[in-house]
Amino acid sequence: MPDYDGIILGAGHNALILQACLGKAGLRTIAIERRHVAGGGLTTVEDPRHPGFLHNTHAFFQRAITTMPWYAELELARHGAHYIEPELNVALLTGDGRALEWWTDVDRTVRSFAEFSRRDADALRRWQHEFVPILRDILLPESRSVPLPPDERRALLERSAAGRRLLEVSALSPLEFVLQEFEHPTVQAGLLFFNGLREVDLRVRGFGHHIAALLASPAKAQMSRGGSAALARALEAAVRESGGAIALMTEPARIVVENGRAAGVETADGERISARFVASSLNPTQTFIDLLDPSLVPHEIRERVERFQYNLLAPLFALHLNLREPPRYRASAAHPELERAFMVIMGLDHVDQFPEIVRHHEAGTIPPTVMWGACPTLFDPSQAPPGRHTAFMWEKLPYRLHGQAANWDSARDAHGAEMLKLWRRHAPNLEGVVIDSFTRSPLDVERELPNMRYGDLLVGAFTNDQVGFNRPFPGAGTYRTHISGLYLCGSSSHPGGNITGLPGYNAAKAILNDLGVRGGFP
Ligand SMILES: Cc1cc2nc3c(=O)[nH]c(=O)nc-3n(C[C@H](O)[C@H](O)[C@H](O)COP(=O)(O)OP(=O)(O)OC[C@H]3O[C@@H](n4cnc5c(N)ncnc54)[C@H](O)[C@@H]3O)c2cc1C
C-alpha cells in the first residue's frame, strides 16, 4: 500500500484547492511545501517593526473569488473566508485631475466613460451587452474545464453564432480592438491597462476578445477580510477537514517513477513518500528538469520546457506604507466618491505610454512611473492598529534591471522614493503621515516563490502557443504529462496565473476522472 493516494508539490492556492477537492472525493493526500506557511501568493505579513500593520505582499485584488465554483463547493465561508467588493472598484486618476471610474454598477461606469467620450460610453454598453452571453455560455465554462484540442474547440465554436463572433473578435489584438472601438486616449489607456494587468501582450492577435469579456463581466475585484492569507487559512481548514496533510519546510528532491509511473517523491531530507500519483503546482522547469531524472524526459519534452516563455511584462515592484491616515486624493475635491475608491491607478493618461513601457522592459530600464494599488484598511480596519492605515502601490518593472536582477538590491529603495513622489503629487497629505515603508522587487518575488521564475507572477506568458490545450506546452495541456500518474496543477496550466484556483480545480477533475473516482463535480 502506498503512503498516500496523491502527493502535491507546493501548497499555493491551486495546490490547496486540488487537495481539498480530492479529499472531498475520499482520497488521502499530502502537500509538500518549501516555505514555513502554506498559501503561496496568498500571503499577508505583519510589519516586524510595527506590530498590527498587515501587508499583502503578493496577491491582493482577487477577481470574483466568491463566484468561483470551488469557493462554494469547499464551503470556504464556513471555513472563515470573507470577501469585500467595494462599489467604486477602480479609479484611474489623470494628470489633469480627472477620474475614469469603474463601478460594480455598470450604469455608473457608463456615466463616468461619458464624461470622457459619449461615443465610448455607448461602445461600452454595446460590447457589454453583446459579450454577456459569450462570457456566460463559452468563456466561463471553458475556464472551468479541461481544455479541448484547438481544432476541436474551433469546430465547436463555429457551430454557433456566439462562437463565430468570439472567433472574429479574438482574431484582433487587444490594441487593435481598443483603437478600433474606442476613441478617447484615456479610455483606451484604461481598457488596455486592465488587459495588461492580465499580462497579455497587447500587440498579439488572438486576444482581442479579452477586453470585451472584461466589459461584460459582472466579476469585479474583491479583497479578503483579514488579508489575503485569510483565504489560505480557510483553504487549509478545508484540506484538513477532508483528511489532507501539509508538510511545511519540506522540499522535493526527486519525483520517483517506477515502471513508467509516478510512484512518489524523495524529499531533500532523504525521506521517501510513496503514492499512486504526484501533482505538481510548480513551474515546468522545476517539474520536468529539476525533479525528474533526465532519462525520463524525452528530448522533445525537454525542448518544449526550455522554450516555455515567461512574461516580460508581469514582474511587479511594490511600495508598502504604514500610515497615520489614508491617502486623500486631490481629485476627490471634484469627485468626493474617490475617498472610497478601491484600486487607484496613477501616472497613466494616454494609450501611447504602452509602447514606451514595453520598450523599457525590453531594455531592462525603468519607464516613467505608472502605478496602481489600494488602501486596504479603508475597507478592512483589521489590517492595521486602530485609527491607522496601510497602503501599497505596484508598478510593472523589468526583472533584469540594467541586465541583471541582482541590481534590484541596491536600486530598490531609491525607486520606492520615486513612487512615493508621484503618489504625493496625487495625495499631498502623504507628506508627514508615513510611519514606515518597505519595498519589494521582482527579484524578491522570485526569491520567495521560485515557481514565479524571473518574477513572472503568472508563471508563464499568455501567447497563442501557451494557452488552453497548449498550456504549458503541447502534450501537457490537460494537466496530464508524458509520465502516467504525473499531473500539473499550477498557474503554468490552463487557464493560467492569478488567484482563480481554476488550474487546481480543473486538475482535480482530470485526476478523479483518470482514477475513476466520482468527485461530486456537476
Ligand atoms: C507582487 C504580486 C502581486 C500579485 N497580485 C495579484 C493580485 O492582485 N491578484 C491576483 O489574482 N494575483 C496576483 N498575483 C499573482 C498570484 O499571486 C499568482 O498568480 C498565484 O499565487 C499563483 O498561484 P499558484 O497556486 O499557481 O502558485 P503560488 O501561489 O506561487 O504557490 C506555489 C507554492 O509552491 C511553493 N514552491 C515553490 N517552489 C517549491 C519547491 N521547489 N518545493 C516545494 N514548494 C515549492 C511556493 O512556496 C508556493 O507556496 C500577484 C503576485 C505577486 C508576486
PDBQT file of the ligand as one rigid body, heavy atoms in Angstrom, charges set to zero:
ROOT
HETATM    1  C1  LIG A 601       3.525  41.223  -6.103  1.00  0.00    +0.000 C 
HETATM    2  C2  LIG A 601       2.427  40.322  -6.606  1.00  0.00    +0.000 A 
HETATM    3  C3  LIG A 601       1.137  40.801  -6.688  1.00  0.00    +0.000 A 
HETATM    4  C4  LIG A 601       0.113  39.986  -7.168  1.00  0.00    +0.000 A 
HETATM    5  N1  LIG A 601      -1.153  40.479  -7.200  1.00  0.00    +0.000 NA
HETATM    6  C5  LIG A 601      -2.172  39.702  -7.589  1.00  0.00    +0.000 A 
HETATM    7  C6  LIG A 601      -3.499  40.172  -7.495  1.00  0.00    +0.000 A 
HETATM    8  O1  LIG A 601      -3.749  41.281  -7.038  1.00  0.00    +0.000 OA
HETATM    9  N2  LIG A 601      -4.486  39.348  -7.907  1.00  0.00    +0.000 N 
HETATM   10  C7  LIG A 601      -4.250  38.087  -8.360  1.00  0.00    +0.000 A 
HETATM   11  O2  LIG A 601      -5.202  37.380  -8.701  1.00  0.00    +0.000 OA
HETATM   12  N3  LIG A 601      -2.988  37.607  -8.431  1.00  0.00    +0.000 NA
HETATM   13  C8  LIG A 601      -1.949  38.381  -8.057  1.00  0.00    +0.000 A 
HETATM   14  N4  LIG A 601      -0.670  37.904  -8.082  1.00  0.00    +0.000 N 
HETATM   15  C9  LIG A 601      -0.424  36.612  -8.736  1.00  0.00    +0.000 C 
HETATM   16  C10 LIG A 601      -0.759  35.429  -7.857  1.00  0.00    +0.000 C 
HETATM   17  O3  LIG A 601      -0.159  35.573  -6.597  1.00  0.00    +0.000 OA
HETATM   18  C11 LIG A 601      -0.241  34.136  -8.516  1.00  0.00    +0.000 C 
HETATM   19  O4  LIG A 601      -0.594  34.076  -9.876  1.00  0.00    +0.000 OA
HETATM   20  C12 LIG A 601      -0.780  32.937  -7.763  1.00  0.00    +0.000 C 
HETATM   21  O5  LIG A 601      -0.327  32.975  -6.425  1.00  0.00    +0.000 OA
HETATM   22  C13 LIG A 601      -0.336  31.630  -8.391  1.00  0.00    +0.000 C 
HETATM   23  O6  LIG A 601      -0.916  30.585  -7.652  1.00  0.00    +0.000 OA
HETATM   24  P1  LIG A 601      -0.295  29.120  -7.630  1.00  0.00    +0.000 P 
HETATM   25  O7  LIG A 601      -1.063  28.334  -6.645  1.00  0.00    +0.000 OA
HETATM   26  O8  LIG A 601      -0.240  28.594  -9.014  1.00  0.00    +0.000 OA
HETATM   27  O9  LIG A 601       1.206  29.331  -7.178  1.00  0.00    +0.000 OA
HETATM   28  P2  LIG A 601       1.776  30.020  -5.884  1.00  0.00    +0.000 P 
HETATM   29  O10 LIG A 601       0.794  30.855  -5.208  1.00  0.00    +0.000 OA
HETATM   30  O11 LIG A 601       3.041  30.686  -6.296  1.00  0.00    +0.000 OA
HETATM   31  O12 LIG A 601       2.130  28.773  -4.967  1.00  0.00    +0.000 OA
HETATM   32  C14 LIG A 601       3.175  27.893  -5.277  1.00  0.00    +0.000 C 
HETATM   33  C15 LIG A 601       3.694  27.282  -3.988  1.00  0.00    +0.000 C 
HETATM   34  O13 LIG A 601       4.742  26.380  -4.315  1.00  0.00    +0.000 OA
HETATM   35  C16 LIG A 601       5.819  26.567  -3.399  1.00  0.00    +0.000 C 
HETATM   36  N5  LIG A 601       7.048  26.137  -4.005  1.00  0.00    +0.000 N 
HETATM   37  C17 LIG A 601       7.771  26.756  -4.977  1.00  0.00    +0.000 A 
HETATM   38  N6  LIG A 601       8.850  26.026  -5.272  1.00  0.00    +0.000 NA
HETATM   39  C18 LIG A 601       8.813  24.930  -4.484  1.00  0.00    +0.000 A 
HETATM   40  C19 LIG A 601       9.642  23.788  -4.335  1.00  0.00    +0.000 A 
HETATM   41  N7  LIG A 601      10.746  23.628  -5.057  1.00  0.00    +0.000 N 
HETATM   42  N8  LIG A 601       9.299  22.841  -3.432  1.00  0.00    +0.000 NA
HETATM   43  C20 LIG A 601       8.157  22.966  -2.681  1.00  0.00    +0.000 A 
HETATM   44  N9  LIG A 601       7.346  24.035  -2.785  1.00  0.00    +0.000 NA
HETATM   45  C21 LIG A 601       7.661  24.991  -3.676  1.00  0.00    +0.000 A 
HETATM   46  C22 LIG A 601       5.773  28.046  -3.102  1.00  0.00    +0.000 C 
HETATM   47  O14 LIG A 601       6.450  28.316  -1.877  1.00  0.00    +0.000 OA
HETATM   48  C23 LIG A 601       4.277  28.319  -3.051  1.00  0.00    +0.000 C 
HETATM   49  O15 LIG A 601       3.754  28.131  -1.769  1.00  0.00    +0.000 OA
HETATM   50  C24 LIG A 601       0.388  38.667  -7.573  1.00  0.00    +0.000 A 
HETATM   51  C25 LIG A 601       1.669  38.171  -7.441  1.00  0.00    +0.000 A 
HETATM   52  C26 LIG A 601       2.690  38.980  -6.973  1.00  0.00    +0.000 A 
HETATM   53  C27 LIG A 601       4.066  38.420  -6.876  1.00  0.00    +0.000 C 
ENDROOT
TORSDOF 0
